[in-house]
Amino acid sequence: LSFEDTLRDLAILRTSGTDLAAILASTTTMPEPESTASSPVTVDVDVDVYTSVTRSYEFVQAARAAIKIKNRGEVEAQGERVNDVRSKLEEV
């Protein structure tokens, strides 16, 4: 899959309002950040970084799952079925 196709697919998913995180449960857990005896500011920054990394990791997992679904051709197959049903309804 080319990078352009991947970006296009992600853009389509984003504009469609599909919440991949809600659809695909995250199966991987990341370890909690170690707390240190340093200043509270450092701990807050560490938690913010951890949260950001966790969200990014979940997004990547969801994007990879969406790409796998696309590569299997399930979306196109379902789309063809929908178009077939739609054309049959238009004939009626």
N, C-alpha and C positions, 0 to 999 in steps of 0.2 A: 504494500500500500504506500503510495507516495505521500510525501509530507503535505502537498497541496490538498490531496483528497482528505487527509486526516483533518486539516484545518477547516476545510469546507464542511465536513461532517460535524465537527464540534460547533461550528457557527450555526448550522441548522438546528442542532440539539439545543443550543443556547436560545435561539430566537423562538423555538417552538414552546419554550416554557417548561420543558421536561426536566424534572428534578431527578437526576440520575442517582443522587445520594439516597433519595427516598425509595427508588426502585430497587437499587442494588445494595443490599446490606453489606457493610464492611466486615470482612472475615478476618482481617489482620489487625492485631492490636499492637500498638507501639508502647514501649516502656515509659513509665512516668519519668519526668525529669527529676534528676537528683537534686535535693535541696541542699544548699551549702550554708555555711555560717556567714556568708557574705552579706552585704547590705541589702535591704529590702528592694531597692531599685534594681539590682542585678537579678534578684529572684523574679520580679515582675517582668523584666525583659526576657528572662529565660522562659517563663510561662507563655508570654506572647509569641516568642519564637516557636516554642513547642506547638502551640495552638495553630499557628500559621503552617508549620510543616505538616501537622496532622491533616489539616484541611486540604493542603496541596496533595498529599499522598492519597487521600480519599478521592479527590477529583481525578487523579491519574488512574486509579483503579477503575472508577466508573467510566472514564473515557476509553480505557482499554477494553472493558467489557462491551461497550457500545460498538467499538470498532470490530470486535470479534463477531458480534451479532450481524453487523453489516457484511463482513467478509463471508459469513455462512450463507448469505443470500436470503435469509428468512424474511427480511423486510420487503425485498423485491417480490418474493413469492406471494406474500400476503397482499401486497399492492396489486399484483396481477389478479388475484382472486377478487379483490374489491372492485377492480375495474370490470371484470367479467360480470359480476352481479349487477353493477351499475348499468352496464350496457343492456343486460337482460331486462332490467326494470324500465329502461328508456324505451325498449321495444314494446312493452306492455302499455 
